[in-house]
């Protein structure tokens, strides 16, 4: 790490400019129409169902890793420590479950959107309710939080005012993704993941090496553990001030499963990549590739947050950082400044790579969310209720306009998020009001043939007031526990209502599952076992 001035030097700007040129160039190249052929809805929204496994896996991670992780999870690493990595490591296990048990059913149904599956399994009313839910969630929680956190990073690193940073990121995401749809998003994602991993590893290596000093990197890890042993505990006890965010063993066997299964299994901007794969086995290989990448994410984003905590807690290390160490320094109240603050001290050139990685994380997620918001509005609202006879060309253009409008709304709302301390926790908490009800509907809809439409609608509608009741009552209950209890409540409501309102039409819509549905190739099984063993070792070491 070097003592340098704030902002990017000439070499960093050149590196960043090359990155921007590559992304826009590839995005526009992939977006071009084939000679004499206009884009169909399958081309625009599902990349022509032609994606190989490595593109599916890389794109899953690029869509997932955003400012939420680089900024928000590093901030939680600064405040909480390694325990926040459970979101990533448990996600690897969740991906295996999604690949084996959910994906085959979705792909067999030939769907564009998750709400479309809801209509095939239940009815149009529930599909519309969920479509509106998702559009609102993507615009007002996901897009806004990614724009805000990304803007905060640019403001910290470059000194650009927050609103200009937000608008710049929004325009970058639009330029390469709006015309080409999912193809442009996915193929640029493959490049973005390279920058993500490289930039994350560089930051981790240099931050830990700085702490180790002349004794090297491994000494740096040992010194970090010695300086902040509480930051290396995976399972927090009730005496820990962060217990409300990560409530002990419930992280492994409770509410985190609700968040992960919902996110990876039934979230449009994630699952859309797998629906675009060449085949079910190809989609499953892609999911395993994403699971392996998920295993390394905490080393890219959480460790730098812990390193920032150790450095700012040590007067000696701070003195070695130089005169700008006090600029935009992370604190308990503003933990999300940890990652951008660290990047100030990277050597010339490398800072440009890390800045490109951070930008890649932000714009790849923005592009994915925009594409999925456009897909749901176009296919589940516009085509259903506004213009059922619309042709492919018109639907693709409606999708483009929807993406632009969604981004404008998110840009206006994003600056209002300025008063939150740990943005990653904010996103989980507010998504957690909706996710348990939706997860309950899908779990029973997939695996219990007697689930009825009336039961599903009543369950999902009652789940939100129940979640709000648990949140605002003086129960002092961690939000992960609230999610688990909301899921159990919704499952009971759906089951009881279904048993008392069963009709012949509902039975016909039940999904017939056989052992063949869940058959996976030998390579999938071996890789899945390897991931499970690696997870067991990690938790045994850091329990």
Secondary structure in CASP SS format (residue, H / E / C, confidence):
PFRMAT SS
TARGET T0000
AUTHOR 0000-0000-0000
METHOD secondary structure of the structure
MODEL  1
X C 1.00
X C 1.00
X C 1.00
X C 1.00
X C 1.00
X C 1.00
X C 1.00
X C 1.00
X C 1.00
X H 1.00
X H 1.00
X H 1.00
X H 1.00
X H 1.00
X H 1.00
X H 1.00
X H 1.00
X H 1.00
X H 1.00
X H 1.00
X H 1.00
X H 1.00
X H 1.00
X H 1.00
X H 1.00
X H 1.00
X H 1.00
X H 1.00
X H 1.00
X H 1.00
X H 1.00
X C 1.00
X C 1.00
X C 1.00
X C 1.00
X C 1.00
X C 1.00
X C 1.00
X C 1.00
X C 1.00
X H 1.00
X H 1.00
X H 1.00
X H 1.00
X H 1.00
X H 1.00
X H 1.00
X H 1.00
X H 1.00
X C 1.00
X E 1.00
X C 1.00
X H 1.00
X H 1.00
X H 1.00
X H 1.00
X H 1.00
X H 1.00
X H 1.00
X H 1.00
X H 1.00
X H 1.00
X H 1.00
X H 1.00
X C 1.00
X C 1.00
X H 1.00
X H 1.00
X H 1.00
X H 1.00
X H 1.00
X H 1.00
X H 1.00
X H 1.00
X H 1.00
X H 1.00
X H 1.00
X H 1.00
X H 1.00
X C 1.00
X C 1.00
X H 1.00
X H 1.00
X H 1.00
X H 1.00
X H 1.00
X H 1.00
X H 1.00
X H 1.00
X H 1.00
X H 1.00
X H 1.00
X H 1.00
X H 1.00
X H 1.00
X H 1.00
X H 1.00
X H 1.00
X H 1.00
X H 1.00
X H 1.00
X H 1.00
X H 1.00
X H 1.00
X H 1.00
X H 1.00
X H 1.00
X H 1.00
X H 1.00
X C 1.00
X C 1.00
X C 1.00
X C 1.00
X H 1.00
X H 1.00
X H 1.00
X H 1.00
X H 1.00
X H 1.00
X H 1.00
X H 1.00
X C 1.00
X C 1.00
X H 1.00
X H 1.00
X H 1.00
X H 1.00
X H 1.00
X H 1.00
X H 1.00
X H 1.00
X H 1.00
X H 1.00
X H 1.00
X H 1.00
X H 1.00
X H 1.00
X H 1.00
X H 1.00
X H 1.00
X H 1.00
X H 1.00
X H 1.00
X H 1.00
X H 1.00
X H 1.00
X H 1.00
X H 1.00
X H 1.00
X H 1.00
X H 1.00
X H 1.00
X H 1.00
X H 1.00
X H 1.00
X H 1.00
X H 1.00
X H 1.00
X C 1.00
X C 1.00
X C 1.00
X H 1.00
X H 1.00
X H 1.00
X H 1.00
X H 1.00
X H 1.00
X H 1.00
X H 1.00
X H 1.00
X H 1.00
X H 1.00
X H 1.00
X H 1.00
X H 1.00
X H 1.00
X H 1.00
X C 1.00
X C 1.00
X C 1.00
X C 1.00
X H 1.00
X H 1.00
X H 1.00
X H 1.00
X H 1.00
X H 1.00
X H 1.00
X H 1.00
X H 1.00
X H 1.00
X H 1.00
X H 1.00
X H 1.00
X H 1.00
X H 1.00
X H 1.00
X H 1.00
X H 1.00
X H 1.00
X H 1.00
X H 1.00
X H 1.00
X H 1.00
X H 1.00
X H 1.00
X H 1.00
X H 1.00
X H 1.00
X H 1.00
X H 1.00
X H 1.00
X H 1.00
X H 1.00
X H 1.00
X C 1.00
X H 1.00
X H 1.00
X H 1.00
X H 1.00
X H 1.00
X H 1.00
X H 1.00
X H 1.00
X H 1.00
X H 1.00
X H 1.00
X C 1.00
X H 1.00
X H 1.00
X H 1.00
X H 1.00
X C 1.00
X C 1.00
X C 1.00
X C 1.00
X C 1.00
X C 1.00
X C 1.00
X C 1.00
X C 1.00
X C 1.00
X C 1.00
X C 1.00
X C 1.00
X C 1.00
X C 1.00
X C 1.00
X C 1.00
X H 1.00
X H 1.00
X H 1.00
X H 1.00
X C 1.00
X H 1.00
X H 1.00
X H 1.00
X H 1.00
X H 1.00
X H 1.00
X H 1.00
X H 1.00
X H 1.00
X H 1.00
X H 1.00
X H 1.00
X C 1.00
X H 1.00
X H 1.00
X H 1.00
X H 1.00
X H 1.00
X H 1.00
X H 1.00
X H 1.00
X C 1.00
X E 1.00
X C 1.00
X C 1.00
X H 1.00
X H 1.00
X H 1.00
X H 1.00
X H 1.00
X H 1.00
X H 1.00
X H 1.00
X H 1.00
X H 1.00
X H 1.00
X H 1.00
X H 1.00
X H 1.00
X H 1.00
X H 1.00
X H 1.00
X H 1.00
X H 1.00
X H 1.00
X H 1.00
X H 1.00
X H 1.00
X H 1.00
X H 1.00
X H 1.00
X H 1.00
X H 1.00
X H 1.00
X H 1.00
X H 1.00
X H 1.00
X H 1.00
X C 1.00
X C 1.00
X H 1.00
X H 1.00
X H 1.00
X H 1.00
X H 1.00
X H 1.00
X H 1.00
X C 1.00
X H 1.00
X H 1.00
X H 1.00
X H 1.00
X C 1.00
X C 1.00
X C 1.00
X C 1.00
X C 1.00
X C 1.00
X C 1.00
X C 1.00
X H 1.00
X H 1.00
X H 1.00
X H 1.00
X H 1.00
X H 1.00
X H 1.00
X H 1.00
X H 1.00
X C 1.00
X C 1.00
X C 1.00
X C 1.00
X C 1.00
X C 1.00
X H 1.00
X H 1.00
X H 1.00
X H 1.00
X H 1.00
X H 1.00
X H 1.00
X H 1.00
X H 1.00
X H 1.00
X H 1.00
X H 1.00
X H 1.00
X H 1.00
X H 1.00
X H 1.00
X H 1.00
X H 1.00
X H 1.00
X H 1.00
X H 1.00
X H 1.00
X H 1.00
X H 1.00
X H 1.00
X H 1.00
X H 1.00
X H 1.00
X H 1.00
X H 1.00
X H 1.00
X H 1.00
X H 1.00
X H 1.00
X H 1.00
X H 1.00
X H 1.00
X C 1.00
X C 1.00
X C 1.00
X C 1.00
X C 1.00
X H 1.00
X H 1.00
X H 1.00
X H 1.00
X H 1.00
X H 1.00
X H 1.00
X H 1.00
X H 1.00
X H 1.00
X H 1.00
X H 1.00
X H 1.00
X H 1.00
X H 1.00
X H 1.00
X H 1.00
X H 1.00
X H 1.00
X H 1.00
X H 1.00
X H 1.00
X H 1.00
X H 1.00
X H 1.00
X H 1.00
X H 1.00
X H 1.00
X C 1.00
X C 1.00
X C 1.00
X H 1.00
X H 1.00
X H 1.00
X H 1.00
X H 1.00
X H 1.00
X H 1.00
X H 1.00
X H 1.00
X H 1.00
X H 1.00
X H 1.00
X H 1.00
X H 1.00
X H 1.00
X H 1.00
X H 1.00
X H 1.00
X H 1.00
X H 1.00
X H 1.00
X H 1.00
X H 1.00
X H 1.00
X H 1.00
X C 1.00
X C 1.00
X C 1.00
X C 1.00
X C 1.00
X H 1.00
X H 1.00
X H 1.00
X H 1.00
X H 1.00
X H 1.00
X H 1.00
X H 1.00
X H 1.00
X H 1.00
X H 1.00
X H 1.00
X H 1.00
X H 1.00
X H 1.00
X H 1.00
X H 1.00
X H 1.00
X H 1.00
X H 1.00
X C 1.00
X C 1.00
X C 1.00
X C 1.00
X C 1.00
X C 1.00
X H 1.00
X H 1.00
X H 1.00
X H 1.00
X H 1.00
X H 1.00
X H 1.00
X H 1.00
X H 1.00
X H 1.00
X H 1.00
X H 1.00
X H 1.00
X H 1.00
X H 1.00
X H 1.00
X H 1.00
X H 1.00
X H 1.00
X H 1.00
X H 1.00
X H 1.00
X H 1.00
X C 1.00
X C 1.00
X H 1.00
X H 1.00
X H 1.00
X H 1.00
X H 1.00
X H 1.00
X C 1.00
X C 1.00
X C 1.00
X C 1.00
X C 1.00
X H 1.00
X H 1.00
X H 1.00
X H 1.00
X C 1.00
X C 1.00
X C 1.00
X H 1.00
X H 1.00
X H 1.00
X H 1.00
X H 1.00
X H 1.00
X H 1.00
X H 1.00
X H 1.00
X H 1.00
X H 1.00
X H 1.00
X H 1.00
X H 1.00
X H 1.00
X H 1.00
X H 1.00
X H 1.00
X H 1.00
X H 1.00
X H 1.00
X C 1.00
END
